[in-house]
Amino acid sequence: MLNIKQTKLHFASALLIGGLMGSSSVSFAETLKLSHNGDTKSPVHKALKFFADEVEEKTNGDLKVRVYPNGQLGTQRESLELLQSGALDMAKSNASELESFDPAYGAFNIPYIFRDREHFYRALESEDIGQKILSSSEKYGFVGVAYFDAGSRNFYTTKPVRSPADLKGMKIRVQPSPSAIKMMELMGASPTPLPFGELYTALQQRVVDGAENNIGAVTTYRHGEVAKYYSQDEHAMIPDVLVISSKTWENLSDKNKDAVLTAGKDATAFMKTLWAEYTEEELNKATKMGVEILDVDKDAFIKAVEPMHKDAANDPVIASYVEAIKALDK
């Protein structure tokens, strides 16, 4: 008997494959299905719609992208599994989730690896770092197209957190990423992997005591209704990543591949401006919701995760990327 997750995955797979029955490889690539778990009002949805419009314009309508928001085609992980099988064309994920599929993305998940937002963007745009990582995953069933700003990740909790000592004994929701779990353990909390869609209820019922994400989770997804403290520790700047199935990629003409990559770069630039405006607006909204914005002892958080930097320096998969990121513009 199939469990609920399997049934949902099979349904989504059947829905996607059913739409492709009887199509040649050329018609398969005419309209690409793109899945993401964001709200239609979120910056990432606006950036993905911008990307879709750019693809259609640059290919003179030869290639179109249909965007499915709100996890309609499954969670991020389910979408990636569908992507690997070729049942889904494109998905927006993030480096934390992708680390489980391609370890190279783990380079972005080291806490405090980026000094500031400009350093973050220089790393993503670097041919030897960000762009190389995008192309590293074809053997795993998907190809990276573009990065999107997802802001800095901070703790939001049901009691104040100003230092790692305050996290002791707290259950904090994390993404199913080895780096996220390790970081939480070093900071003294109990990491609790949960799908994002289950988090509001988990906070409400005190299954977890908090989570870590950008400010949009507090406002757009109303987590600030049950978690009233937002600690600006900025422990990570983990990019969202737009990926395409290797099978879909192989079916695209060279001209359409170029159009997709160029549209991706344009969407990254569009998102950069969009995100800066969004962050300021959402911090104001959070305050109006009754969320207290807390300053923290950032040095204490940085010190707590030093072992992860030492481990990364000895990791054969990501060591060269981590070293290159730290050396940027020094």
Disulfide bonds with the S-S distance in Angstrom:
none
